[in-house]
Amino acid sequence: MPRTRIKICGITREQDLHAAVDAGADALGFVFYAKSPRYVTAERYAELARELPPYVNAVALFVNATVDEVRAVVAAGPVSLLQFHGDETPEACAQLAQAVQRPFTRAFRVKPDTTAADLLESETQYRAASPWFSGLLLDTYVDAYGGAGKVFDWSLIPKELAPRVVLSGGLSVHNVTGAVAQVRPFAVDISSGVEAAKGIKDARKIAAFIDAVRAGDATHLSQEHHESESS
Ligand SMILES: O=C(O)c1ccccc1NCC(=O)[C@H](O)[C@H](O)COP(=O)(O)O
């Protein structure tokens, strides 16, 4: 069982970037959506990106962006992965990713009436549309698109899909151990739950969150140990 990967999203300040890296985050998210309280411009990203150490992935998050906007961000600093969090169709995602030659995740914003079949169908559609598709990120539907700290019903995530998804939406130190133990996602993604205020991260909350993810991983390891002992 590999460890659950962790992305800290909505980085706007150098000290928050360092706090996330020091705590052991695998990826940092930067929001290039002007209506977000965590918005950073491509110019500001160029400054922040100078602080990125090797082997930590920078994820550029867009909401209904144009090719020119995505190009400007990729030209400003290192970008490992794109995250499309708006109403982008499979074809639009494919076109944007191809234009800048970067892999992408697609946010599926879960509504109360979303079904397991909807999630599987969506993954199939995006995978078919582009070789740059790297996986679905599951978040809770909100009109503001994301970063709202709202949880959805994890029980609708199909078992076969879970090892490939990024789980997000309202995660925190209080629920992430259970989320990792129950869902077993490939990765978790958090923004609001590690903030002191919108766009301002709290280093202690980041460290506590990462410890709580590792506690979820430890649950799997001990389950696997018991299973192998009893077989
Ligand atoms: O952070 C924003 O303001 C934002 C705005 C528009 C679309 C997405 C946005 N954020 C997404 C994320 O930060 C994460 O990918 C994820 O949804 C976690 O959010 P949270 O529920 O706050 O932990």
PDBQT file of the ligand as one rigid body, heavy atoms in Angstrom, charges set to zero:
ROOT
HETATM    1  O1  LIG A 301      -9.422  27.762  -3.643  1.00  0.00    +0.000 OA
HETATM    2  C1  LIG A 301     -10.205  28.409  -4.333  1.00  0.00    +0.000 C 
HETATM    3  O2  LIG A 301     -10.530  29.546  -4.041  1.00  0.00    +0.000 OA
HETATM    4  C2  LIG A 301     -10.793  27.785  -5.563  1.00  0.00    +0.000 A 
HETATM    5  C3  LIG A 301     -11.528  28.581  -6.413  1.00  0.00    +0.000 A 
HETATM    6  C4  LIG A 301     -12.091  28.042  -7.545  1.00  0.00    +0.000 A 
HETATM    7  C5  LIG A 301     -11.946  26.708  -7.824  1.00  0.00    +0.000 A 
HETATM    8  C6  LIG A 301     -11.211  25.889  -6.978  1.00  0.00    +0.000 A 
HETATM    9  C7  LIG A 301     -10.638  26.426  -5.846  1.00  0.00    +0.000 A 
HETATM   10  N1  LIG A 301      -9.942  25.633  -4.967  1.00  0.00    +0.000 N 
HETATM   11  C8  LIG A 301      -9.865  24.227  -5.055  1.00  0.00    +0.000 C 
HETATM   12  C9  LIG A 301      -8.977  23.677  -4.021  1.00  0.00    +0.000 C 
HETATM   13  O3  LIG A 301      -8.350  24.365  -3.278  1.00  0.00    +0.000 OA
HETATM   14  C10 LIG A 301      -8.797  22.231  -3.858  1.00  0.00    +0.000 C 
HETATM   15  O4  LIG A 301      -8.497  21.649  -5.075  1.00  0.00    +0.000 OA
HETATM   16  C11 LIG A 301      -9.953  21.568  -3.179  1.00  0.00    +0.000 C 
HETATM   17  O5  LIG A 301     -11.117  21.872  -3.820  1.00  0.00    +0.000 OA
HETATM   18  C12 LIG A 301      -9.978  21.729  -1.692  1.00  0.00    +0.000 C 
HETATM   19  O6  LIG A 301     -10.700  22.784  -1.212  1.00  0.00    +0.000 OA
HETATM   20  P1  LIG A 301     -11.170  22.822   0.336  1.00  0.00    +0.000 P 
HETATM   21  O7  LIG A 301     -12.552  22.244   0.412  1.00  0.00    +0.000 OA
HETATM   22  O8  LIG A 301     -11.143  24.266   0.695  1.00  0.00    +0.000 OA
HETATM   23  O9  LIG A 301     -10.193  22.049   1.151  1.00  0.00    +0.000 OA
ENDROOT
TORSDOF 0
